[in-house]
Structures are given as C-alpha cells and as structure tokens.
Amino acid sequence: MLEIRHLSAGYGHGPVIDNLSMSVARGETVALLGPNGAGKSTLVNALSGTVPVRNGQALLDGDNLVARTSDAIVRRGLVQVPEGRRMFAPMPVLDNLMLGSITLPGGKHAADEQLQRVFKLFPRLAERRHQAAGTLSGGEQQMVAIGRALMSKPRLLLLDEPFLGLAPRVVEEILQALDVMRQDGLTMLLVEQKLDIALPFTQRAFVLIKGRIALQQASAELASRDNLESLYFELADAAAA
C-alpha cells in the first residue's frame, strides 16, 4: 500500500531523513521506532506534505505523494494524527471533529455517518461534544485528534506519538479503539519511542537511528530479544562504527 523509495527529507541544509526505504502492506499495523531526534516525526511530516522532500518517492497504491499538497494527500487517503494533538482549544469538540471531514466526499450525510463511528469508538467524545476542546484532559484531547483524522475516512493512518504523556489506563482505552479500527481493515503506521507499547500492538517494526533504518523485524521477534531496553544504544553504536 505504502512504498517509500530512497526518501531524503528535512529542513535547512542537511537532510534529517537520508535515503530511507520501507513499506507498509494493506491492512498491516507497523511500528516506526527510535529515540528522540531519530527523524520519526520528520518522516511522517514528509509523507503528509508538511516537510520538504529532497529526493525519492512515497507511493500510496502506486500514486507518488511527493510534491503534492497536504490536502491532496488527505484526499488520497493518507491522514496524520500529529504529535501534540493540536486542538483548536476554544472550539467545541464537535467542531474540531467536523473539521476533519472537509475533504470527505458525500457531504453532510457522509460526515454524520463518520461522526457516529467516531462516537462509537470514543463514547466520551459524544458526552463532551459541546465542551471546549481545550478544557478536556490530555487523553480526551488525543481521542479528539484521532477522531478528527478518522472523519476523513482514511485508508492509511499515521499516528505520531499518540500515547505521549498519557496515563496507562488511557493508553489502554485508546489501544482498544485502534484495535477495532485495525479489525475493520484500517492500515496504520504507529510512531512510538516506547517498545512496550508499540511491539505488542504491531505486526512489524522499523527502527530509525539518525534518519536511517537501522533494523526491521517482526514485532514479536523484536520483543523477544534480550536486553531490549538497550536496543537504541546498541543500534546507535553500530551505526556510528
């Protein structure tokens, strides 16, 4: 479904992502792992059209997304849940969600149908639909961010650090909702630092170190490695050698 070929991207003079190639199959849930500064967010932002791509291709079902505008990329079915949630704080939950349906074909009827799916996944949002988004808890705001992305009915969902700063109970609640989406066939790329969250939920994992793929492996196999807590250090040392 998604095939990235020799992609280089970044800000300023030097690329943050350097000659990176990877793929995500339709219906697959894939983890993109790595420490702070590895380039994970730069990669998903490049795929979403908000970071300049210097070289390479990002193909979604054969359609090259490079040089397309962000709204055109969303219309093709690739949608990002950005790190930090980025709510319109003074606006009600409902308005924040409906902003995600701007590119959705089918008008109000299609948007209302998608809204009911979001409320079924996150019943708390239905209860708080008229509440200002900025007054929600961090976990509830993350539900809004995911729900807003789902309003466009994506084919591929990019989740950038969706569990950052959340309590374990809320993490589990969001994972349960994501699992429902996965069972419905939604393809997902999960950007995460924490291996204990990402590996049990995904099928395959790519580890990014200094803008390059340092390791790719089945998530279950990676989780069974000895000294998993030192994985990033070991891969960084190997990359520097």
Backbone bond lengths (Angstrom), bond angles and torsions (degrees), N, CA, C in turn:
res aa  C-N    CA-C-N  psi(-1)  N-CA   C-N-CA  omega(-1)  CA-C   N-CA-C  phi
1 M - - - 1.468 - - 1.530 111.25 -
2 L 1.342 115.59 -55.76 1.458 120.60 175.99 1.524 108.32 -110.00
3 E 1.318 115.78 126.03 1.457 120.16 176.13 1.523 108.86 -129.57
4 I 1.317 115.79 118.36 1.459 122.03 178.88 1.523 107.62 -103.31
5 R 1.328 115.91 126.10 1.458 120.96 -175.40 1.525 110.32 -121.93
6 H 1.322 115.77 112.44 1.470 122.55 171.07 1.532 111.48 49.69
7 L 1.306 116.64 47.85 1.465 122.13 -175.04 1.527 110.69 -84.01
8 S 1.324 115.86 131.21 1.458 122.95 170.90 1.521 107.68 -124.68
9 A 1.329 116.39 133.46 1.456 120.28 -176.41 1.522 109.58 -154.79
10 G 1.332 115.47 157.28 1.457 118.50 177.08 1.509 111.75 160.63
11 Y 1.328 114.29 -175.36 1.452 122.60 -177.90 1.532 109.12 -106.08
12 G 1.325 117.36 156.53 1.457 120.15 171.95 1.518 112.81 66.47
13 H 1.339 115.67 -140.72 1.462 120.59 -170.24 1.535 113.27 -85.02
14 G 1.322 117.83 -42.77 1.453 120.14 -174.40 1.516 112.34 -105.05
15 P 1.349 117.80 147.14 1.468 120.06 178.35 1.526 111.73 -72.65
16 V 1.321 116.05 142.66 1.468 121.92 173.07 1.519 109.11 -85.71
17 I 1.336 116.08 -41.63 1.466 123.34 173.61 1.515 107.51 -100.17
18 D 1.324 117.42 127.72 1.448 120.86 -170.70 1.529 111.32 -126.52
19 N 1.337 116.16 107.54 1.470 122.57 173.06 1.533 111.75 54.31
20 L 1.307 115.97 48.87 1.470 121.74 -173.64 1.523 110.66 -93.42
21 S 1.328 115.23 134.42 1.463 121.28 175.24 1.527 109.14 -130.05
22 M 1.326 117.09 134.72 1.455 122.57 176.16 1.522 108.25 -165.12
23 S 1.330 116.43 168.83 1.460 120.02 -179.57 1.520 110.47 -144.25
24 V 1.330 114.70 156.04 1.461 122.97 174.69 1.521 107.23 -132.49
25 A 1.329 116.72 122.80 1.463 120.92 -178.55 1.530 110.76 -82.01
26 R 1.305 116.15 157.56 1.456 121.15 179.01 1.540 110.30 -60.64
27 G 1.319 116.46 132.13 1.449 122.32 179.68 1.513 114.50 81.29
28 E 1.317 117.67 -0.11 1.457 122.33 -176.76 1.528 110.80 -88.09
29 T 1.320 116.35 152.04 1.461 122.80 172.32 1.522 107.18 -117.01
30 V 1.331 116.17 114.82 1.460 122.42 -171.38 1.527 109.46 -120.50
31 A 1.321 115.89 139.40 1.464 121.67 176.87 1.521 109.68 -98.44
32 L 1.329 115.52 136.83 1.461 122.59 169.38 1.519 106.12 -112.39
33 L 1.327 115.66 107.50 1.454 122.57 -171.27 1.521 110.88 -108.45
34 G 1.332 115.27 162.97 1.453 119.69 175.47 1.513 110.99 154.48
35 P 1.328 116.37 160.66 1.464 120.44 -179.51 1.520 111.32 -74.35
36 N 1.324 116.85 174.22 1.466 121.96 172.87 1.524 109.69 -55.70
37 G 1.331 116.39 136.88 1.445 120.69 177.16 1.507 115.10 83.49
38 A 1.332 117.66 4.87 1.466 120.30 -178.20 1.525 112.54 -74.65
39 G 1.344 117.05 -22.17 1.454 120.99 -179.04 1.512 114.37 109.32
40 K 1.334 116.99 11.42 1.469 120.69 -176.37 1.531 111.49 -61.91
41 S 1.332 116.31 -50.44 1.464 119.47 -179.19 1.521 111.38 -67.26
42 T 1.325 117.00 -34.89 1.464 119.71 177.03 1.524 110.35 -60.13
43 L 1.321 116.48 -41.10 1.467 119.60 -179.91 1.525 111.44 -63.61
44 V 1.332 118.20 -50.19 1.467 118.75 -177.64 1.526 111.03 -67.74
45 N 1.332 117.21 -32.26 1.466 119.27 176.13 1.526 111.08 -68.18
46 A 1.331 117.21 -35.35 1.463 120.17 175.39 1.529 110.90 -65.29
47 L 1.332 116.02 -41.50 1.462 119.69 177.52 1.524 111.44 -63.36
48 S 1.332 116.57 -31.72 1.465 121.76 -178.39 1.526 112.91 -86.57
49 G 1.331 117.01 -4.35 1.458 120.32 176.02 1.509 115.33 87.68
50 T 1.336 118.40 15.09 1.461 120.23 -178.29 1.524 113.22 -107.77
51 V 1.332 117.91 -2.85 1.459 123.59 173.54 1.517 107.47 -126.57
52 P 1.341 117.90 133.72 1.466 120.04 -177.74 1.535 112.84 -62.69
53 V 1.325 115.63 134.25 1.467 122.11 173.30 1.518 107.95 -95.04
54 R 1.343 115.74 128.48 1.464 120.59 -177.84 1.525 111.40 -88.78
55 N 1.319 115.77 -41.73 1.468 121.16 -178.82 1.525 108.78 -148.61
56 G 1.339 114.74 162.37 1.448 119.91 172.89 1.517 114.13 95.03
57 Q 1.322 114.29 -176.08 1.457 121.77 -176.60 1.525 110.38 -133.14
58 A 1.327 115.31 152.03 1.463 123.01 169.90 1.520 106.27 -130.81
59 L 1.316 116.67 103.80 1.460 122.13 -172.50 1.520 110.43 -101.86
60 L 1.314 116.60 125.24 1.461 123.06 173.84 1.515 107.37 -109.88
61 D 1.333 116.55 107.13 1.461 121.69 -173.83 1.524 111.04 51.38
62 G 1.339 115.66 42.16 1.460 121.54 176.30 1.506 115.35 85.63
63 D 1.335 117.89 -7.45 1.463 122.65 -178.24 1.527 108.85 -95.34
64 N 1.328 117.76 118.42 1.459 121.65 -178.06 1.531 110.10 -73.42
65 L 1.340 115.97 120.73 1.461 121.36 -177.99 1.525 112.71 -85.65
66 V 1.320 116.76 -15.28 1.459 120.77 -176.79 1.532 110.08 -61.17
67 A 1.329 115.38 133.84 1.467 124.84 179.91 1.530 113.08 77.34
68 R 1.312 118.45 1.10 1.457 120.12 173.96 1.530 109.30 -84.56
69 T 1.317 116.96 153.52 1.456 121.06 177.87 1.527 110.19 -73.24
70 S 1.321 116.06 160.16 1.468 120.28 -178.40 1.524 112.15 -59.44
71 D 1.346 117.15 -41.49 1.458 118.90 -178.98 1.526 111.42 -67.48
72 A 1.348 117.08 -33.39 1.464 119.78 177.05 1.524 110.62 -68.10
73 I 1.326 116.75 -36.12 1.468 120.93 178.01 1.522 110.40 -65.91
74 V 1.333 117.16 -42.24 1.466 121.03 177.06 1.527 109.98 -61.55
75 R 1.317 117.52 -42.44 1.469 120.64 179.30 1.522 112.04 -62.05
76 R 1.323 116.66 -26.95 1.466 120.00 178.62 1.522 111.89 -84.11
77 G 1.335 116.93 -5.92 1.462 119.37 170.35 1.508 116.31 110.53
78 L 1.340 118.68 0.31 1.466 121.36 176.45 1.521 108.64 -99.29
79 V 1.336 115.97 120.01 1.466 121.03 -174.02 1.523 108.94 -132.86
80 Q 1.325 115.26 137.51 1.463 121.66 -177.52 1.521 111.79 -107.56
81 V 1.335 115.49 138.05 1.469 122.10 165.02 1.521 105.47 -98.10
82 P 1.338 118.30 105.81 1.463 119.81 -170.44 1.526 113.07 -73.21
83 E 1.321 115.24 154.78 1.464 120.56 173.17 1.528 108.92 -63.22
84 G 1.319 116.27 138.60 1.458 120.29 177.98 1.516 114.83 87.58
85 R 1.338 117.51 2.95 1.470 124.36 171.42 1.531 113.35 72.84
86 R 1.344 117.99 -52.36 1.471 122.36 175.64 1.517 112.87 56.45
87 M 1.307 115.20 56.77 1.455 121.98 175.34 1.530 111.44 -75.79
88 F 1.322 115.99 156.10 1.466 121.24 163.87 1.525 105.41 -88.77
89 A 1.325 115.03 90.64 1.466 121.94 -165.45 1.527 114.63 -55.89
90 P 1.353 120.28 -42.90 1.473 118.10 -177.63 1.526 114.06 -73.95
91 M 1.317 116.77 -16.12 1.461 120.69 -175.49 1.522 111.43 -83.91
92 P 1.336 118.18 148.08 1.462 120.62 177.39 1.528 112.38 -62.22
93 V 1.307 115.45 158.41 1.459 121.80 177.13 1.527 110.87 -53.09
94 L 1.320 116.53 -45.08 1.463 120.64 -177.39 1.519 111.57 -59.01
95 D 1.341 117.26 -43.70 1.461 119.94 -179.54 1.521 111.20 -66.86
96 N 1.327 117.07 -38.38 1.459 120.18 176.51 1.525 110.57 -60.36
97 L 1.315 116.46 -43.46 1.458 120.03 179.43 1.527 111.81 -65.16
98 M 1.308 116.37 -44.70 1.462 120.02 -175.55 1.521 112.37 -66.19
99 L 1.327 117.50 -23.92 1.467 119.96 175.25 1.520 111.28 -59.83
100 G 1.331 116.11 -29.11 1.454 119.69 179.55 1.513 114.01 -71.69
101 S 1.316 117.77 -12.53 1.467 120.78 -176.49 1.524 113.17 -96.46
102 I 1.345 117.27 6.65 1.463 120.50 -175.74 1.525 111.79 -57.93
103 T 1.329 116.78 -38.72 1.473 119.98 -178.12 1.530 113.03 -91.98
104 L 1.312 117.88 2.04 1.462 121.59 -176.13 1.527 111.07 -77.13
105 P 1.333 119.16 122.11 1.461 120.26 176.23 1.532 110.46 -67.88
106 G 1.310 116.15 153.51 1.460 119.80 174.60 1.503 115.48 106.18
107 G 1.339 117.03 -2.07 1.450 120.27 173.95 1.521 114.46 67.01
108 K 1.337 115.90 -153.83 1.455 122.68 -173.21 1.526 112.26 -62.39
109 H 1.316 117.35 -37.66 1.462 120.02 -178.30 1.524 110.43 -61.96
110 A 1.334 116.75 -46.35 1.466 120.75 179.69 1.525 110.61 -64.72
111 A 1.336 116.85 -39.98 1.463 120.51 179.78 1.522 111.06 -65.08
112 D 1.328 117.34 -40.74 1.469 120.95 179.13 1.528 110.75 -65.09
113 E 1.322 116.73 -39.64 1.471 120.13 177.61 1.528 110.83 -62.36
114 Q 1.332 115.98 -44.28 1.456 119.93 -179.27 1.525 110.60 -67.68
115 L 1.319 117.18 -35.63 1.469 121.23 177.98 1.523 110.83 -62.06
116 Q 1.316 117.40 -39.88 1.462 119.96 179.25 1.527 110.75 -66.70
117 R 1.331 117.41 -33.51 1.472 120.13 175.74 1.528 110.67 -65.21
118 V 1.330 115.68 -41.02 1.469 119.86 178.63 1.527 110.31 -64.60
119 F 1.317 117.32 -43.33 1.463 120.61 179.86 1.529 111.61 -65.84
120 K 1.330 116.85 -31.28 1.463 119.84 176.80 1.526 110.64 -68.97
121 L 1.343 116.36 -38.39 1.456 120.31 177.26 1.517 112.46 -69.86
122 F 1.336 115.33 -39.31 1.468 121.61 -175.82 1.527 108.96 -127.58
123 P 1.328 118.33 79.44 1.472 120.60 -177.59 1.520 113.61 -57.42
124 R 1.326 117.52 -27.46 1.464 120.36 179.65 1.530 111.96 -62.44
125 L 1.322 115.98 -31.40 1.462 118.91 179.19 1.531 111.27 -69.82
126 A 1.319 116.61 -33.58 1.466 119.52 175.96 1.522 110.35 -63.81
127 E 1.335 116.26 -39.43 1.461 120.78 179.08 1.523 112.01 -66.80
128 R 1.334 116.32 -31.28 1.464 121.29 -174.35 1.528 112.52 -108.90
129 R 1.299 117.50 21.82 1.468 121.05 -172.18 1.526 113.19 -58.66
130 H 1.340 117.56 -29.35 1.464 120.34 -178.26 1.527 112.80 -99.22
131 Q 1.312 116.57 4.35 1.460 121.54 -179.03 1.527 109.97 -86.99
132 A 1.333 117.51 143.19 1.464 121.35 177.67 1.531 109.41 -61.40
133 A 1.317 116.45 131.87 1.461 120.68 -175.19 1.525 112.26 -60.45
134 G 1.341 116.41 -32.05 1.456 120.28 -178.58 1.513 114.05 -68.95
135 T 1.323 117.99 -13.40 1.464 121.35 179.85 1.529 112.34 -94.44
136 L 1.333 117.65 -1.59 1.460 121.03 -179.85 1.529 110.68 -78.19
137 S 1.315 115.52 162.37 1.460 120.49 172.00 1.534 109.18 -70.21
138 G 1.337 115.77 166.12 1.460 119.68 179.14 1.516 112.42 -58.74
139 G 1.329 116.86 -41.18 1.454 120.56 179.33 1.516 112.03 -64.96
140 E 1.323 116.91 -40.91 1.462 120.76 179.03 1.524 110.90 -67.35
141 Q 1.324 116.97 -37.36 1.462 119.43 176.23 1.526 111.49 -63.68
142 Q 1.341 116.08 -36.78 1.459 118.50 177.48 1.525 111.05 -66.44
143 M 1.326 116.76 -35.51 1.464 120.15 174.85 1.525 110.70 -62.60
144 V 1.331 116.98 -39.30 1.460 120.48 177.15 1.527 110.22 -63.55
145 A 1.341 116.83 -43.39 1.460 120.69 -179.07 1.532 110.91 -61.80
146 I 1.316 116.74 -42.68 1.472 120.10 178.22 1.521 110.04 -68.66
147 G 1.338 115.93 -43.73 1.457 120.15 179.15 1.518 112.50 -60.98
148 R 1.327 116.41 -39.98 1.465 120.61 178.13 1.526 110.92 -61.16
149 A 1.340 116.64 -41.57 1.467 120.47 177.62 1.524 110.86 -64.56
150 L 1.325 117.05 -39.07 1.465 120.85 -178.31 1.523 112.22 -69.06
151 M 1.327 117.25 -21.81 1.464 120.21 -178.91 1.525 112.39 -64.00
152 S 1.324 117.40 -20.20 1.467 120.05 177.79 1.531 112.04 -88.72
153 K 1.350 116.21 0.81 1.460 122.63 180.00 1.533 110.91 56.54
154 P 1.338 117.05 62.60 1.466 120.15 -175.92 1.516 112.89 -70.73
155 R 1.335 114.36 158.31 1.461 121.39 170.45 1.526 110.66 -98.24
156 L 1.330 115.82 -28.93 1.463 122.13 177.43 1.521 107.93 -133.85
157 L 1.328 116.35 121.94 1.463 122.18 -177.96 1.525 109.24 -108.34
158 L 1.341 115.92 124.02 1.454 122.72 175.32 1.524 108.44 -100.10
159 L 1.320 116.93 121.08 1.470 121.74 -178.08 1.523 108.16 -113.87
160 D 1.339 115.85 111.79 1.462 121.31 -175.84 1.525 109.90 -99.32
161 E 1.337 116.06 104.24 1.473 123.38 178.68 1.539 111.71 49.34
162 P 1.328 118.48 55.12 1.468 119.88 -174.49 1.528 114.34 -70.47
163 F 1.334 118.18 -14.06 1.462 120.27 -174.84 1.530 112.74 -107.28
164 L 1.315 116.08 8.17 1.463 120.96 -175.89 1.528 110.91 -61.14
165 G 1.328 116.32 121.05 1.453 121.72 175.33 1.514 115.73 77.87
166 L 1.332 117.84 9.42 1.460 120.55 -176.75 1.522 111.04 -96.57
167 A 1.323 116.29 149.22 1.457 122.32 177.41 1.528 109.59 -68.94
168 P 1.336 117.45 150.03 1.472 120.72 -178.95 1.523 113.58 -53.09
169 R 1.321 117.97 -37.83 1.468 120.48 -179.20 1.529 110.51 -64.23
170 V 1.326 117.27 -39.58 1.460 121.31 -179.89 1.530 110.07 -71.78
171 V 1.333 116.22 -39.30 1.467 120.25 175.92 1.530 110.24 -55.62
172 E 1.324 116.23 -45.80 1.461 120.50 -179.56 1.531 111.46 -64.31
173 E 1.320 116.76 -38.75 1.465 120.82 179.47 1.531 110.82 -64.07
174 I 1.320 116.68 -43.07 1.467 120.25 179.64 1.524 110.70 -69.45
175 L 1.333 117.30 -39.48 1.466 120.31 176.95 1.526 111.32 -60.11
176 Q 1.314 117.27 -38.08 1.464 120.27 178.19 1.527 111.01 -63.21
177 A 1.335 116.58 -40.46 1.464 120.23 177.74 1.522 110.71 -66.39
178 L 1.335 116.97 -42.49 1.463 120.42 177.75 1.525 111.15 -62.77
179 D 1.322 116.73 -34.70 1.459 119.94 179.21 1.530 111.16 -66.22
180 V 1.327 116.73 -36.69 1.464 120.17 175.46 1.527 109.72 -61.57
181 M 1.330 116.36 -43.59 1.467 120.38 178.88 1.524 110.92 -63.57
182 R 1.320 115.86 -39.50 1.459 120.05 178.69 1.528 110.29 -63.07
183 Q 1.312 117.54 -43.17 1.462 120.95 178.85 1.528 111.68 -64.58
184 D 1.338 116.35 -26.23 1.462 120.86 175.96 1.527 112.37 -79.87
185 G 1.335 116.54 -2.24 1.456 120.35 175.07 1.510 116.18 100.43
186 L 1.337 118.20 5.77 1.456 120.64 -179.27 1.531 110.36 -71.84
187 T 1.316 116.64 131.46 1.462 122.91 176.53 1.529 108.35 -84.47
188 M 1.348 116.67 136.74 1.461 120.03 -175.97 1.523 111.46 -136.18
189 L 1.330 114.94 141.29 1.461 123.07 169.44 1.521 106.70 -117.57
190 L 1.329 116.06 113.57 1.457 122.61 -175.05 1.521 109.88 -102.62
191 V 1.332 116.89 115.47 1.462 122.76 175.72 1.523 107.93 -89.99
192 E 1.325 116.09 123.90 1.465 118.90 -173.71 1.523 109.88 -155.57
193 Q 1.324 116.52 147.89 1.458 122.13 172.28 1.520 111.42 -91.15
194 K 1.340 115.22 -36.60 1.455 120.82 -170.25 1.523 110.60 -83.54
195 L 1.325 115.27 113.38 1.456 120.89 -177.90 1.517 112.00 -66.15
196 D 1.334 117.87 -33.38 1.459 120.53 -176.57 1.520 112.50 -68.95
197 I 1.325 117.33 -20.49 1.464 121.06 175.41 1.522 110.57 -89.97
198 A 1.322 116.55 -46.26 1.465 120.98 -170.86 1.525 113.82 -73.85
199 L 1.327 117.13 -43.10 1.469 119.02 -170.99 1.526 113.82 -67.04
200 P 1.348 120.23 -42.81 1.470 118.39 179.30 1.525 113.53 -65.00
201 F 1.338 116.81 -21.89 1.461 120.18 -174.32 1.523 113.09 -93.47
202 T 1.329 117.89 -19.11 1.463 120.82 -172.14 1.524 111.88 -110.58
203 Q 1.322 114.67 167.48 1.465 121.33 179.98 1.522 112.25 -97.94
204 R 1.312 116.30 -38.46 1.459 121.70 178.04 1.517 109.00 -133.19
205 A 1.337 115.08 159.14 1.461 119.89 -179.16 1.520 110.41 -138.94
206 F 1.321 115.24 139.15 1.458 123.36 169.66 1.519 107.35 -113.97
207 V 1.320 116.64 134.43 1.466 120.91 176.79 1.520 108.03 -108.31
208 L 1.324 114.76 124.24 1.455 122.20 -177.27 1.522 109.21 -102.91
209 I 1.320 116.76 127.05 1.460 123.15 176.80 1.526 107.91 -130.27
210 K 1.327 116.11 118.80 1.465 122.36 177.32 1.529 111.95 51.98
211 G 1.337 115.31 45.24 1.454 120.56 173.38 1.507 116.47 80.96
212 R 1.335 116.99 5.21 1.462 120.22 179.87 1.522 110.56 -130.47
213 I 1.323 116.90 151.44 1.455 121.41 176.08 1.527 108.37 -73.21
214 A 1.327 116.11 115.67 1.464 121.13 -179.55 1.521 112.04 -95.92
215 L 1.344 116.50 -20.01 1.458 120.02 -177.98 1.517 108.92 -161.31
216 Q 1.321 117.01 140.27 1.464 121.55 168.09 1.518 107.52 -135.05
217 Q 1.339 115.38 135.67 1.464 119.70 -172.53 1.527 108.66 -163.06
218 A 1.334 115.97 155.40 1.462 119.85 171.43 1.527 108.69 -58.66
219 S 1.316 116.60 137.92 1.471 120.34 -175.31 1.520 112.12 -59.30
220 A 1.334 116.75 -40.24 1.469 120.13 -179.22 1.525 110.71 -64.41
221 E 1.322 117.07 -39.48 1.461 120.61 178.60 1.526 110.82 -67.15
222 L 1.324 115.78 -41.63 1.461 119.72 179.51 1.522 110.66 -64.03
223 A 1.330 116.71 -40.02 1.465 121.00 -179.43 1.524 112.26 -64.66
224 S 1.326 117.55 -23.61 1.466 120.99 -177.21 1.533 112.80 -88.70
225 R 1.324 117.18 -1.41 1.468 120.06 179.99 1.523 111.58 -65.51
226 D 1.313 116.06 147.40 1.461 120.79 171.78 1.535 109.13 -72.22
227 N 1.337 115.46 151.13 1.466 121.42 175.91 1.534 112.22 54.27
228 L 1.324 115.62 43.17 1.461 120.08 -178.43 1.530 111.80 -59.83
229 E 1.344 115.81 -31.80 1.465 119.43 -177.35 1.530 112.35 -64.91
230 S 1.338 117.52 -18.57 1.471 120.40 179.75 1.534 112.16 -104.09
231 L 1.335 117.11 12.87 1.466 121.06 -174.43 1.528 112.12 -56.95
232 Y 1.333 117.30 -48.48 1.457 120.17 -176.15 1.525 111.58 -62.31
233 F 1.335 116.47 -40.28 1.466 119.79 179.46 1.527 110.95 -64.67
234 E 1.335 116.18 -43.23 1.467 119.92 -179.28 1.531 111.14 -63.47
235 L 1.333 116.37 -42.49 1.465 119.52 -179.49 1.523 111.41 -69.73
236 A 1.332 116.99 -36.00 1.469 120.10 177.48 1.519 110.42 -65.25
237 D 1.328 116.83 -40.88 1.473 120.22 178.33 1.521 110.67 -64.53
238 A 1.335 116.50 -40.99 1.463 119.97 179.52 1.539 111.18 -65.78
239 A 1.345 116.43 -37.25 1.464 120.12 179.90 1.524 111.32 -68.56
240 A 1.335 116.08 -31.24 1.470 120.17 -178.81 1.525 112.94 -81.09
241 A 1.331 115.69 -17.56 1.484 119.41 -175.71 1.532 111.91 -71.74
